[in-house]
Amino acid sequence: MEIQRTKELQQVTEKFQITPIVAILGPRQCGKTTLARQLMAQGRWSSIDFFDLENPTDLARLDNPMLALKEKKGLVVIDEIQRRADLFPVLRVLVDRQKRETDYLILGSASRDLIRQSSESLAGRMSYFELSGFSLNDVAMQLKRLWNRGSFPLAYLAKNDGISFQWRQDFIQTFLERDIPNLGIHIPAKTLHRFWMMLAHYHGQIFAASSISRSLGSDEKTARKYLDLLTDTFMLRQLQPWFYNTKKRLVKRPKVYFRDSGLFHALLSIQDYQQLEKHPQMGASWEGFVLEQIIRHLGLRQEEAFFWGVHTGPGLDLLFQRNGKMWGIEVKFNEAPLLTKSMQSALEELSLQHLWIVYPGEKSYLLHSSVTVVPLQDLKNLAKDLIGPSST
């Protein structure tokens, strides 16, 4: 079964109207190659060449990249670009020489920060598109299944929960033993796995570098290095705190979330929804899952999404700006959320235009003139009229 990702196809197509090179970046197995093949099947290009850099034959074809690529017309697709960072300067030369007779689609399993040094020469010539796994819109709002299994296509589409759980365990092992070394990063797989396991107990919390580094038997600099590595490979999200001019003592360290709820559950040995319901981390899992869905739905870039926290207590799960105004999101695993003092503080202190409380219920309702309770399934209508179209 293959799910057509219509929204993502449209967004990638639009980026080709701006630059001749489009980079689709995202974790391994999130559907980048499938999306590329769906794009190729649209018939927009008369000629298409596909290079998979994990295929020895395709690697050999690019031994002399200038010779191999200079006569290509139409669309050239290069998968797993992080394995051949030396191709970026070649693409710059080709793009500058050609009169837009060739488009280049490159796929990579590392963030733009991780490949930035190699791709700097393509500034102004390349657009980025970040792809994650399935969203609620992709899977017809099958919320419990997506939450439990996560968004990776093969994990979500598995025949049963047991197969999905095994796939995710295998993914974690392969990621640590093969994918990280392939990026030229040499960290013992057992060490990084141990760090990753520790972070499962800090999901949705402030990153405590000192206590984690002590447990790991290393220093804080090493702990932050590992955190950044898992962030740059799309495994984790660091939600940065919002700073502004105030006399209050603000939280200044990032919150850490697993970007995929299925991998989070696999590291906690949660195999199905029944086990998830009984697990003490269920509320934290819900918060991370909902925030990831909202961030994707609103098209918020990493540098546009924040949380707000004050050491004396008040806080807000998600804070962002749109159309010159401040907006807030609070996530509650509660069938009947109430307006709290913390929410009232956020409305006043941050001058929020509106605050939404996202919960697992079925009905939307107002708690306050500026506070609306919204079911997660209503993401399509979340802030549609107030926020307007995404700027991405």
C-alpha atoms as a printed R data frame, in Angstrom:
    type eleno elety resid chain resno       x      y       z
1   ATOM     1    CA   MET     A     1   0.000  0.000   0.000
2   ATOM     2    CA   GLU     A     2   1.332  3.428  -0.976
3   ATOM     3    CA   ILE     A     3  -0.174  6.662   0.295
4   ATOM     4    CA   GLN     A     4  -0.130  9.584  -2.129
5   ATOM     5    CA   ARG     A     5   1.247 12.628  -0.319
6   ATOM     6    CA   THR     A     6  -0.504 15.295  -2.337
7   ATOM     7    CA   LYS     A     7   0.334 18.285  -0.142
8   ATOM     8    CA   GLU     A     8   4.049 17.480  -0.083
9   ATOM     9    CA   LEU     A     9   4.143 16.930  -3.865
10  ATOM    10    CA   GLN     A    10   2.620 20.358  -4.416
11  ATOM    11    CA   GLN     A    11   5.088 22.020  -2.043
12  ATOM    12    CA   VAL     A    12   8.122 20.424  -3.732
13  ATOM    13    CA   THR     A    13   6.794 21.354  -7.182
14  ATOM    14    CA   GLU     A    14   6.379 24.972  -6.068
15  ATOM    15    CA   LYS     A    15   9.986 25.085  -4.876
16  ATOM    16    CA   PHE     A    16  11.195 24.167  -8.376
17  ATOM    17    CA   GLN     A    17   9.590 27.405  -9.569
18  ATOM    18    CA   ILE     A    18  12.088 29.265  -7.384
19  ATOM    19    CA   THR     A    19  15.358 27.313  -7.639
20  ATOM    20    CA   PRO     A    20  16.801 24.661  -9.985
21  ATOM    21    CA   ILE     A    21  17.832 22.474  -7.041
22  ATOM    22    CA   VAL     A    22  15.446 21.208  -4.368
23  ATOM    23    CA   ALA     A    23  16.713 19.226  -1.386
24  ATOM    24    CA   ILE     A    24  14.254 16.950   0.397
25  ATOM    25    CA   LEU     A    25  15.714 16.298   3.845
26  ATOM    26    CA   GLY     A    26  14.361 13.951   6.474
27  ATOM    27    CA   PRO     A    27  15.123 10.817   8.471
28  ATOM    28    CA   ARG     A    28  15.908  7.552   6.738
29  ATOM    29    CA   GLN     A    29  12.796  5.569   5.760
30  ATOM    30    CA   CYS     A    30  10.430  8.537   6.138
31  ATOM    31    CA   GLY     A    31   9.335  8.323   2.479
32  ATOM    32    CA   LYS     A    32  11.753 10.645   0.648
33  ATOM    33    CA   THR     A    33  12.436  8.183  -2.190
34  ATOM    34    CA   THR     A    34   8.743  7.322  -2.510
35  ATOM    35    CA   LEU     A    35   7.874 11.014  -2.711
36  ATOM    36    CA   ALA     A    36  10.560 11.507  -5.363
37  ATOM    37    CA   ARG     A    37   9.124  8.645  -7.432
38  ATOM    38    CA   GLN     A    38   5.614 10.090  -7.105
39  ATOM    39    CA   LEU     A    39   7.005 13.402  -8.365
40  ATOM    40    CA   MET     A    40   8.776 11.656 -11.261
41  ATOM    41    CA   ALA     A    41   5.519  9.917 -12.222
42  ATOM    42    CA   GLN     A    42   3.752 13.246 -12.802
43  ATOM    43    CA   GLY     A    43   5.348 13.578 -16.230
44  ATOM    44    CA   ARG     A    44   6.642 17.123 -15.752
45  ATOM    45    CA   TRP     A    45  10.069 16.190 -17.171
46  ATOM    46    CA   SER     A    46  10.717 14.518 -20.485
47  ATOM    47    CA   SER     A    47  13.877 12.842 -19.195
48  ATOM    48    CA   ILE     A    48  14.727 11.558 -15.713
49  ATOM    49    CA   ASP     A    49  17.966 10.141 -14.295
50  ATOM    50    CA   PHE     A    50  18.046  8.549 -10.840
51  ATOM    51    CA   PHE     A    51  21.198  7.983  -8.774
52  ATOM    52    CA   ASP     A    52  21.017  6.042  -5.498
53  ATOM    53    CA   LEU     A    53  24.292  6.622  -3.661
54  ATOM    54    CA   GLU     A    54  23.753  3.479  -1.567
55  ATOM    55    CA   ASN     A    55  23.905  1.492  -4.817
56  ATOM    56    CA   PRO     A    56  27.533  0.624  -5.753
57  ATOM    57    CA   THR     A    57  26.670  0.816  -9.460
58  ATOM    58    CA   ASP     A    58  25.306  4.355  -9.162
59  ATOM    59    CA   LEU     A    59  28.287  5.360  -7.042
60  ATOM    60    CA   ALA     A    60  30.581  4.109  -9.794
61  ATOM    61    CA   ARG     A    61  28.618  6.097 -12.383
62  ATOM    62    CA   LEU     A    62  29.478  9.232 -10.404
63  ATOM    63    CA   ASP     A    63  33.201  8.577 -10.072
64  ATOM    64    CA   ASN     A    64  33.625 11.487 -12.451
65  ATOM    65    CA   PRO     A    65  30.517 13.537 -11.537
66  ATOM    66    CA   MET     A    66  31.109 16.399 -13.977
67  ATOM    67    CA   LEU     A    67  31.386 13.987 -16.895
68  ATOM    68    CA   ALA     A    68  28.387 11.961 -15.722
69  ATOM    69    CA   LEU     A    69  26.051 14.907 -15.164
70  ATOM    70    CA   LYS     A    70  26.990 17.686 -17.562
71  ATOM    71    CA   GLU     A    71  24.904 16.393 -20.496
72  ATOM    72    CA   LYS     A    72  21.825 15.479 -18.442
73  ATOM    73    CA   LYS     A    73  18.563 17.236 -19.229
74  ATOM    74    CA   GLY     A    74  15.181 17.171 -17.524
75  ATOM    75    CA   LEU     A    75  15.336 15.942 -13.928
76  ATOM    76    CA   VAL     A    76  18.321 14.458 -12.096
77  ATOM    77    CA   VAL     A    77  17.557 12.768  -8.776
78  ATOM    78    CA   ILE     A    78  20.384 11.995  -6.339
79  ATOM    79    CA   ASP     A    79  19.397  9.935  -3.292
80  ATOM    80    CA   GLU     A    80  21.412  9.832  -0.022
81  ATOM    81    CA   ILE     A    81  23.388 12.956  -0.946
82  ATOM    82    CA   GLN     A    82  25.122 13.045   2.462
83  ATOM    83    CA   ARG     A    83  27.305 10.135   1.279
84  ATOM    84    CA   ARG     A    84  28.898 12.323  -1.427
85  ATOM    85    CA   ALA     A    85  29.180 15.859  -0.087
86  ATOM    86    CA   ASP     A    86  31.747 16.555  -2.823
87  ATOM    87    CA   LEU     A    87  28.876 16.697  -5.333
88  ATOM    88    CA   PHE     A    88  27.632 20.076  -4.076
89  ATOM    89    CA   PRO     A    89  30.385 22.167  -5.785
90  ATOM    90    CA   VAL     A    90  29.806 20.178  -8.991
91  ATOM    91    CA   LEU     A    91  26.096 20.983  -8.904
92  ATOM    92    CA   ARG     A    92  26.912 24.668  -8.467
93  ATOM    93    CA   VAL     A    93  29.074 24.672 -11.599
94  ATOM    94    CA   LEU     A    94  26.456 22.776 -13.609
95  ATOM    95    CA   VAL     A    95  23.600 25.039 -12.544
96  ATOM    96    CA   ASP     A    96  25.584 28.185 -13.362
97  ATOM    97    CA   ARG     A    97  26.554 26.872 -16.805
98  ATOM    98    CA   GLN     A    98  23.145 25.585 -17.852
99  ATOM    99    CA   LYS     A    99  20.202 27.705 -18.993
100 ATOM   100    CA   ARG     A   100  17.709 25.975 -16.677
101 ATOM   101    CA   GLU     A   101  17.526 22.888 -18.876
102 ATOM   102    CA   THR     A   102  18.005 20.624 -15.865
103 ATOM   103    CA   ASP     A   103  16.377 20.415 -12.450
104 ATOM   104    CA   TYR     A   104  18.088 18.588  -9.591
105 ATOM   105    CA   LEU     A   105  16.253 16.817  -6.795
106 ATOM   106    CA   ILE     A   106  18.552 15.709  -4.002
107 ATOM   107    CA   LEU     A   107  17.500 13.584  -1.055
108 ATOM   108    CA   GLY     A   108  19.354 13.436   2.240
109 ATOM   109    CA   SER     A   109  19.074 11.940   5.721
110 ATOM   110    CA   ALA     A   110  20.858 14.785   7.487
111 ATOM   111    CA   SER     A   111  19.633 18.268   8.336
112 ATOM   112    CA   ARG     A   112  20.760 21.386   6.509
113 ATOM   113    CA   ASP     A   113  22.848 22.250   9.576
114 ATOM   114    CA   LEU     A   114  24.783 18.995   9.270
115 ATOM   115    CA   ILE     A   115  25.459 19.446   5.545
116 ATOM   116    CA   ARG     A   116  25.663 23.251   5.556
117 ATOM   117    CA   GLN     A   117  29.434 23.476   5.140
118 ATOM   118    CA   SER     A   118  29.325 21.297   2.034
119 ATOM   119    CA   SER     A   119  26.287 23.020   0.526
120 ATOM   120    CA   GLU     A   120  27.212 26.665   1.162
121 ATOM   121    CA   SER     A   121  28.248 27.086  -2.458
122 ATOM   122    CA   LEU     A   122  24.621 26.486  -3.484
123 ATOM   123    CA   ALA     A   123  23.215 29.477  -1.618
124 ATOM   124    CA   GLY     A   124  20.467 31.025  -3.737
125 ATOM   125    CA   ARG     A   125  20.431 28.011  -6.041
126 ATOM   126    CA   MET     A   126  18.820 25.436  -3.735
127 ATOM   127    CA   SER     A   127  15.564 25.286  -1.769
128 ATOM   128    CA   TYR     A   128  15.046 22.995   1.199
129 ATOM   129    CA   PHE     A   129  12.009 20.892   1.987
130 ATOM   130    CA   GLU     A   130  11.872 18.923   5.214
131 ATOM   131    CA   LEU     A   131   9.887 15.695   5.038
132 ATOM   132    CA   SER     A   132   8.700 13.723   8.017
133 ATOM   133    CA   GLY     A   133   6.667 10.537   8.117
134 ATOM   134    CA   PHE     A   134   2.889 10.386   7.832
135 ATOM   135    CA   SER     A   135   0.655 13.047   9.366
136 ATOM   136    CA   LEU     A   136  -2.940 12.651  10.539
137 ATOM   137    CA   ASN     A   137  -4.134 14.045   7.214
138 ATOM   138    CA   ASP     A   138  -2.142 11.398   5.322
139 ATOM   139    CA   VAL     A   139  -3.708  8.504   7.236
140 ATOM   140    CA   ALA     A   140  -7.341  9.630   7.337
141 ATOM   141    CA   MET     A   141  -7.161 10.648  10.990
142 ATOM   142    CA   GLN     A   142  -6.276  7.168  12.318
143 ATOM   143    CA   LEU     A   143  -5.066  8.826  15.513
144 ATOM   144    CA   LYS     A   144  -4.450  5.906  17.876
145 ATOM   145    CA   ARG     A   145  -2.581  3.859  15.286
146 ATOM   146    CA   LEU     A   146  -0.392  6.791  14.228
147 ATOM   147    CA   TRP     A   147   0.320  7.757  17.828
148 ATOM   148    CA   ASN     A   148   1.207  4.218  18.883
149 ATOM   149    CA   ARG     A   149   3.219  3.128  15.830
150 ATOM   150    CA   GLY     A   150   4.664  6.469  14.808
151 ATOM   151    CA   SER     A   151   4.866  8.142  11.418
152 ATOM   152    CA   PHE     A   152   7.450  6.057   9.552
153 ATOM   153    CA   PRO     A   153   5.530  4.497   6.625
154 ATOM   154    CA   LEU     A   154   6.752  0.921   7.123
155 ATOM   155    CA   ALA     A   155   6.042  1.072  10.873
156 ATOM   156    CA   TYR     A   156   2.580  2.546  10.380
157 ATOM   157    CA   LEU     A   157   1.593  0.215   7.515
158 ATOM   158    CA   ALA     A   158   2.862 -3.009   9.155
159 ATOM   159    CA   LYS     A   159   0.362 -5.901   9.313
160 ATOM   160    CA   ASN     A   160   0.172 -5.780  13.100
161 ATOM   161    CA   ASP     A   161   1.601 -4.025  16.153
162 ATOM   162    CA   GLY     A   162   4.201 -6.757  16.743
163 ATOM   163    CA   ILE     A   163   5.712 -6.388  13.279
164 ATOM   164    CA   SER     A   164   5.643 -2.597  13.595
165 ATOM   165    CA   PHE     A   165   7.425 -2.773  16.963
166 ATOM   166    CA   GLN     A   166  10.114 -5.087  15.566
167 ATOM   167    CA   TRP     A   167  10.628 -2.804  12.557
168 ATOM   168    CA   ARG     A   168  11.203  0.150  14.876
169 ATOM   169    CA   GLN     A   169  13.667 -1.771  17.003
170 ATOM   170    CA   ASP     A   170  15.576 -2.791  13.869
171 ATOM   171    CA   PHE     A   171  15.493  0.824  12.663
172 ATOM   172    CA   ILE     A   172  17.104  2.023  15.894
173 ATOM   173    CA   GLN     A   173  19.863 -0.575  15.644
174 ATOM   174    CA   THR     A   174  20.584  0.165  11.977
175 ATOM   175    CA   PHE     A   175  20.535  3.900  12.616
176 ATOM   176    CA   LEU     A   176  23.151  3.578  15.349
177 ATOM   177    CA   GLU     A   177  25.367  0.959  13.713
178 ATOM   178    CA   ARG     A   178  25.241  2.080  10.071
179 ATOM   179    CA   ASP     A   179  23.648  5.473   9.477
180 ATOM   180    CA   ILE     A   180  25.648  7.441  12.041
181 ATOM   181    CA   PRO     A   181  29.031  6.024  10.859
182 ATOM   182    CA   ASN     A   182  28.002  6.741   7.243
183 ATOM   183    CA   LEU     A   183  27.835 10.414   8.187
184 ATOM   184    CA   GLY     A   184  31.510 10.237   9.170
185 ATOM   185    CA   ILE     A   185  30.657 10.382  12.879
186 ATOM   186    CA   HIS     A   186  32.449  7.878  15.075
187 ATOM   187    CA   ILE     A   187  30.588  7.318  18.338
188 ATOM   188    CA   PRO     A   188  30.233  3.822  19.796
189 ATOM   189    CA   ALA     A   189  26.711  2.571  19.016
190 ATOM   190    CA   LYS     A   190  26.223  1.338  22.589
191 ATOM   191    CA   THR     A   191  27.115  4.740  24.023
192 ATOM   192    CA   LEU     A   192  24.714  6.618  21.767
193 ATOM   193    CA   HIS     A   193  21.984  4.040  22.387
194 ATOM   194    CA   ARG     A   194  22.406  4.487  26.139
195 ATOM   195    CA   PHE     A   195  22.167  8.276  25.758
196 ATOM   196    CA   TRP     A   196  19.059  7.895  23.598
197 ATOM   197    CA   MET     A   197  17.472  5.628  26.215
198 ATOM   198    CA   MET     A   198  18.184  8.215  28.908
199 ATOM   199    CA   LEU     A   199  16.502 10.921  26.848
200 ATOM   200    CA   ALA     A   200  13.346  8.808  26.695
201 ATOM   201    CA   HIS     A   201  12.888  9.675  30.372
202 ATOM   202    CA   TYR     A   202  13.388 13.411  29.638
203 ATOM   203    CA   HIS     A   203  10.883 13.521  26.782
204 ATOM   204    CA   GLY     A   204   8.977 16.796  27.054
205 ATOM   205    CA   GLN     A   205  11.286 18.109  29.769
206 ATOM   206    CA   ILE     A   206  14.094 20.649  30.011
207 ATOM   207    CA   PHE     A   207  17.394 19.134  28.830
208 ATOM   208    CA   ALA     A   208  19.418 18.414  31.958
209 ATOM   209    CA   ALA     A   209  22.955 18.215  30.559
210 ATOM   210    CA   SER     A   210  24.637 17.915  33.954
211 ATOM   211    CA   SER     A   211  22.642 14.964  35.297
212 ATOM   212    CA   ILE     A   212  22.652 13.137  31.943
213 ATOM   213    CA   SER     A   213  26.393 13.581  31.511
214 ATOM   214    CA   ARG     A   214  27.016 12.218  35.023
215 ATOM   215    CA   SER     A   215  24.907  9.137  34.279
216 ATOM   216    CA   LEU     A   216  26.716  8.745  30.975
217 ATOM   217    CA   GLY     A   217  30.132  9.105  32.582
218 ATOM   218    CA   SER     A   218  31.084 12.040  30.366
219 ATOM   219    CA   ASP     A   219  31.015 15.834  30.443
220 ATOM   220    CA   GLU     A   220  28.223 18.267  29.577
221 ATOM   221    CA   LYS     A   221  29.862 19.218  26.279
222 ATOM   222    CA   THR     A   222  29.686 15.591  25.132
223 ATOM   223    CA   ALA     A   223  26.035 15.286  26.198
224 ATOM   224    CA   ARG     A   224  25.153 18.398  24.185
225 ATOM   225    CA   LYS     A   225  27.104 17.042  21.211
226 ATOM   226    CA   TYR     A   226  25.058 13.829  21.275
227 ATOM   227    CA   LEU     A   227  21.849 15.851  21.626
228 ATOM   228    CA   ASP     A   228  22.720 17.977  18.593
229 ATOM   229    CA   LEU     A   229  23.604 14.877  16.585
230 ATOM   230    CA   LEU     A   230  20.221 13.251  17.232
231 ATOM   231    CA   THR     A   231  18.570 16.580  16.426
232 ATOM   232    CA   ASP     A   232  20.470 16.965  13.143
233 ATOM   233    CA   THR     A   233  19.442 13.452  12.081
234 ATOM   234    CA   PHE     A   234  15.748 14.247  12.752
235 ATOM   235    CA   MET     A   235  15.377 11.911  15.718
236 ATOM   236    CA   LEU     A   236  14.835 14.666  18.291
237 ATOM   237    CA   ARG     A   237  13.374 18.146  18.387
238 ATOM   238    CA   GLN     A   238  14.881 20.829  20.586
239 ATOM   239    CA   LEU     A   239  12.204 23.381  21.389
240 ATOM   240    CA   GLN     A   240  13.964 26.584  22.349
241 ATOM   241    CA   PRO     A   241  12.699 28.932  25.086
242 ATOM   242    CA   TRP     A   242  11.150 32.296  24.182
243 ATOM   243    CA   PHE     A   243  13.174 35.264  25.406
244 ATOM   244    CA   TYR     A   244  11.807 38.782  25.854
245 ATOM   245    CA   ASN     A   245  12.314 41.818  28.051
246 ATOM   246    CA   THR     A   246  10.943 40.931  31.473
247 ATOM   247    CA   LYS     A   247  11.991 40.997  35.104
248 ATOM   248    CA   LYS     A   248  10.823 37.422  35.538
249 ATOM   249    CA   ARG     A   249  13.386 34.615  35.672
250 ATOM   250    CA   LEU     A   250  12.865 32.723  32.420
251 ATOM   251    CA   VAL     A   251  13.789 29.135  31.612
252 ATOM   252    CA   LYS     A   252  16.792 29.313  29.249
253 ATOM   253    CA   ARG     A   253  17.456 25.683  28.291
254 ATOM   254    CA   PRO     A   254  15.669 23.780  25.515
255 ATOM   255    CA   LYS     A   255  12.966 21.202  25.930
256 ATOM   256    CA   VAL     A   256  13.614 17.849  24.271
257 ATOM   257    CA   TYR     A   257  11.039 15.821  22.355
258 ATOM   258    CA   PHE     A   258  11.226 12.640  20.292
259 ATOM   259    CA   ARG     A   259   9.991 13.611  16.858
260 ATOM   260    CA   ASP     A   260   8.513 10.176  16.217
261 ATOM   261    CA   SER     A   261   6.221  8.740  18.881
262 ATOM   262    CA   GLY     A   262   6.773  5.204  17.573
263 ATOM   263    CA   LEU     A   263  10.536  5.333  18.178
264 ATOM   264    CA   PHE     A   264   9.877  6.810  21.616
265 ATOM   265    CA   HIS     A   265   7.574  3.901  22.419
266 ATOM   266    CA   ALA     A   266  10.070  1.355  21.063
267 ATOM   267    CA   LEU     A   267  12.778  2.683  23.395
268 ATOM   268    CA   LEU     A   268  10.308  2.332  26.278
269 ATOM   269    CA   SER     A   269   9.329 -1.216  25.146
270 ATOM   270    CA   ILE     A   270   5.712 -0.147  24.536
271 ATOM   271    CA   GLN     A   271   4.404 -2.536  21.874
272 ATOM   272    CA   ASP     A   272   0.714 -1.608  21.494
273 ATOM   273    CA   TYR     A   273  -1.907  0.949  22.461
274 ATOM   274    CA   GLN     A   274  -3.075 -1.084  25.464
275 ATOM   275    CA   GLN     A   275   0.425 -0.914  26.960
276 ATOM   276    CA   LEU     A   276   0.638  2.790  26.124
277 ATOM   277    CA   GLU     A   277  -2.602  3.492  28.032
278 ATOM   278    CA   LYS     A   278  -1.100  2.018  31.203
279 ATOM   279    CA   HIS     A   279   2.368  3.563  30.897
280 ATOM   280    CA   PRO     A   280   3.390  6.475  33.191
281 ATOM   281    CA   GLN     A   281   4.824  8.301  30.167
282 ATOM   282    CA   MET     A   282   1.492  8.330  28.325
283 ATOM   283    CA   GLY     A   283   0.856 12.032  28.992
284 ATOM   284    CA   ALA     A   284   4.357 13.020  27.874
285 ATOM   285    CA   SER     A   285   3.977 10.855  24.781
286 ATOM   286    CA   TRP     A   286   0.683 12.580  23.906
287 ATOM   287    CA   GLU     A   287   2.250 16.015  24.336
288 ATOM   288    CA   GLY     A   288   5.161 15.254  22.002
289 ATOM   289    CA   PHE     A   289   2.947 13.580  19.412
290 ATOM   290    CA   VAL     A   290   0.480 16.477  19.338
291 ATOM   291    CA   LEU     A   291   3.176 19.171  19.201
292 ATOM   292    CA   GLU     A   292   4.888 17.460  16.261
293 ATOM   293    CA   GLN     A   293   1.581 17.222  14.375
294 ATOM   294    CA   ILE     A   294   0.809 20.898  15.039
295 ATOM   295    CA   ILE     A   295   4.274 22.143  14.086
296 ATOM   296    CA   ARG     A   296   4.011 20.266  10.794
297 ATOM   297    CA   HIS     A   297   0.437 21.398  10.165
298 ATOM   298    CA   LEU     A   298   1.319 25.057  10.704
299 ATOM   299    CA   GLY     A   299   4.519 24.782   8.669
300 ATOM   300    CA   LEU     A   300   6.681 26.096  11.490
301 ATOM   301    CA   ARG     A   301  10.416 25.933  10.903
302 ATOM   302    CA   GLN     A   302  12.740 24.934  13.726
303 ATOM   303    CA   GLU     A   303  13.640 28.558  14.363
304 ATOM   304    CA   GLU     A   304   9.970 29.628  14.519
305 ATOM   305    CA   ALA     A   305   8.708 27.295  17.271
306 ATOM   306    CA   PHE     A   306   9.290 28.068  20.960
307 ATOM   307    CA   PHE     A   307   8.025 27.255  24.407
308 ATOM   308    CA   TRP     A   308   7.609 29.740  27.266
309 ATOM   309    CA   GLY     A   309   8.592 28.991  30.814
310 ATOM   310    CA   VAL     A   310   9.104 30.933  34.032
311 ATOM   311    CA   HIS     A   311  11.014 29.414  36.939
312 ATOM   312    CA   THR     A   312   8.202 30.361  39.325
313 ATOM   313    CA   GLY     A   313   5.759 28.087  37.518
314 ATOM   314    CA   PRO     A   314   3.788 29.445  34.511
315 ATOM   315    CA   GLY     A   315   4.542 27.973  31.115
316 ATOM   316    CA   LEU     A   316   3.215 27.381  27.612
317 ATOM   317    CA   ASP     A   317   3.872 24.315  25.446
318 ATOM   318    CA   LEU     A   318   4.178 26.093  22.081
319 ATOM   319    CA   LEU     A   319   4.591 29.743  21.158
320 ATOM   320    CA   PHE     A   320   4.976 31.205  17.674
321 ATOM   321    CA   GLN     A   321   4.532 34.387  15.661
322 ATOM   322    CA   ARG     A   322   2.423 34.775  12.545
323 ATOM   323    CA   ASN     A   323   1.323 37.942  10.774
324 ATOM   324    CA   GLY     A   324   3.021 40.067  13.402
325 ATOM   325    CA   LYS     A   325   1.097 38.545  16.318
326 ATOM   326    CA   MET     A   326   1.790 36.011  19.051
327 ATOM   327    CA   TRP     A   327  -0.140 32.736  19.266
328 ATOM   328    CA   GLY     A   328  -0.050 29.930  21.805
329 ATOM   329    CA   ILE     A   329  -0.776 26.209  22.024
330 ATOM   330    CA   GLU     A   330  -1.268 24.183  25.195
331 ATOM   331    CA   VAL     A   331  -1.534 20.382  25.017
332 ATOM   332    CA   LYS     A   332  -3.675 18.522  27.544
333 ATOM   333    CA   PHE     A   333  -4.396 14.805  27.880
334 ATOM   334    CA   ASN     A   334  -7.697 15.534  29.541
335 ATOM   335    CA   GLU     A   335 -11.302 15.013  28.450
336 ATOM   336    CA   ALA     A   336 -12.394 18.389  29.853
337 ATOM   337    CA   PRO     A   337  -9.529 20.934  29.996
338 ATOM   338    CA   LEU     A   338 -10.025 23.988  32.200
339 ATOM   339    CA   LEU     A   339  -8.579 27.490  32.022
340 ATOM   340    CA   THR     A   340  -5.604 27.551  34.393
341 ATOM   341    CA   LYS     A   341  -3.693 30.356  36.071
342 ATOM   342    CA   SER     A   342  -0.703 29.432  33.900
343 ATOM   343    CA   MET     A   343  -2.766 29.994  30.734
344 ATOM   344    CA   GLN     A   344  -4.066 33.297  32.055
345 ATOM   345    CA   SER     A   345  -0.480 34.360  32.813
346 ATOM   346    CA   ALA     A   346   0.572 33.438  29.277
347 ATOM   347    CA   LEU     A   347  -2.292 35.442  27.745
348 ATOM   348    CA   GLU     A   348  -1.375 38.545  29.743
349 ATOM   349    CA   GLU     A   349   2.425 38.296  29.855
350 ATOM   350    CA   LEU     A   350   2.856 37.442  26.162
351 ATOM   351    CA   SER     A   351  -0.086 39.461  24.788
352 ATOM   352    CA   LEU     A   352  -1.320 36.391  22.923
353 ATOM   353    CA   GLN     A   353  -3.761 36.963  20.112
354 ATOM   354    CA   HIS     A   354  -5.263 33.560  20.843
355 ATOM   355    CA   LEU     A   355  -4.523 30.387  22.778
356 ATOM   356    CA   TRP     A   356  -5.646 26.909  21.723
357 ATOM   357    CA   ILE     A   357  -5.840 23.927  24.052
358 ATOM   358    CA   VAL     A   358  -5.489 20.713  22.043
359 ATOM   359    CA   TYR     A   359  -6.992 17.637  23.668
360 ATOM   360    CA   PRO     A   360  -8.102 14.062  22.788
361 ATOM   361    CA   GLY     A   361 -11.829 14.828  22.868
362 ATOM   362    CA   GLU     A   362 -14.285 15.344  20.022
363 ATOM   363    CA   LYS     A   363 -15.785 18.837  20.361
364 ATOM   364    CA   SER     A   364 -14.422 22.366  20.063
365 ATOM   365    CA   TYR     A   365 -15.583 24.994  22.552
366 ATOM   366    CA   LEU     A   366 -14.614 28.385  23.972
367 ATOM   367    CA   LEU     A   367 -13.209 28.685  27.489
368 ATOM   368    CA   HIS     A   368 -12.521 32.401  27.184
369 ATOM   369    CA   SER     A   369 -12.782 35.033  24.476
370 ATOM   370    CA   SER     A   370  -9.139 34.273  23.613
371 ATOM   371    CA   VAL     A   371  -8.987 30.552  24.508
372 ATOM   372    CA   THR     A   372 -10.446 27.688  22.464
373 ATOM   373    CA   VAL     A   373 -10.388 23.971  23.255
374 ATOM   374    CA   VAL     A   374  -9.792 22.001  20.033
375 ATOM   375    CA   PRO     A   375  -9.681 18.236  19.308
376 ATOM   376    CA   LEU     A   376  -6.496 17.071  17.611
377 ATOM   377    CA   GLN     A   377  -8.604 15.714  14.736
378 ATOM   378    CA   ASP     A   378  -9.657 19.297  13.914
379 ATOM   379    CA   LEU     A   379  -6.154 20.379  12.894
380 ATOM   380    CA   LYS     A   380  -7.430 21.387   9.459
381 ATOM   381    CA   ASN     A   381  -9.516 24.102  11.055
382 ATOM   382    CA   LEU     A   382  -7.053 25.019  13.792
383 ATOM   383    CA   ALA     A   383  -6.458 28.755  13.558
384 ATOM   384    CA   LYS     A   384  -7.476 28.752   9.881
385 ATOM   385    CA   ASP     A   385  -9.225 32.105   9.979
386 ATOM   386    CA   LEU     A   386  -7.007 33.832  12.527
387 ATOM   387    CA   ILE     A   387  -3.531 32.785  11.440
388 ATOM   388    CA   GLY     A   388  -3.929 32.747   7.693
389 ATOM   389    CA   PRO     A   389  -1.713 30.864   5.215
390 ATOM   390    CA   SER     A   390   1.711 29.548   6.169
391 ATOM   391    CA   SER     A   391   4.713 31.534   5.034
392 ATOM   392    CA   THR     A   392   6.675 28.406   4.087
